[in-house]
Amino acid sequence: MLTDHRLRLLIFSSLVVWLASQITTSVSYAQEKYITAKDAASHVGEVQTVCGTVVSTKFASQSKKQPTFLNLDQPFPNQVFTIVIWGSDRAKVTQPPEVFYQGKRICVKGMIKEFRGKPEMIVNDPSQITMVPSQ
């Protein structure tokens, strides 16, 4: 028979093991997988997280729908991936995105589409974009 002390120890040990497994599971979900801007072309039609450095930007204020373009890793016209923010969604961003994100490493989550042979993602909400801390 188990003594009270041993029974408590067994219950406590089981609880610690279970709790540790729960923490490990939570951490693995937090470490979301991402693809590079260069690899986005092979994931058109998929919801993905794409990461890269914003190397060129443009706010086309005189164009229809007033798009803002953020190009990752290669500048326009040789961009490998473009983030598009329509003028109607600019008000959701606290600072002009073409200035705020310029030169920064970011990740963007959403559906990858193709426009004129290049992969792009339309951002409707600033929560889709996260900054990557500098290393």
C-alpha positions, 0 to 999 in steps of 0.5 A: 500500500502507498503511504499518504506521503508517497501518494501525494508525491505520486500525484504531484509528480504526475501533475508536474509531468502533465503541466510540462507537456502542456507548456511544451505544446503551447510553445510549439504553437507559438513558433509559427512556421514562415516562408521567405519572400523568395519562396512565396511564388510557389505558395500562391493560393495558400494562407502563409506567413511570409517574412522579409525586409521591406526594401522599397515602398510606394504610396500611389495616392493618385491611383485608383484605390490609392494602394501602398506597395511594400516590396520585400527583399528586392526593390521594384521592378525586380520585387520578389514579393509585394504587400498591398495596402489599399487606401481604404485600409490605410486609416487603420495604420497609425503611421504611413506604412511606406515610411514606417516599414521601410528598411524593416524586417517584417512578417505578413500573414494572409492569402498569397495571390499572383498579380502580373506573374509576381506573388503578393498579399493584400493586407486589410488589417495591420494585425496581419503584419508583425515586426521581426526584432533585429538580431 
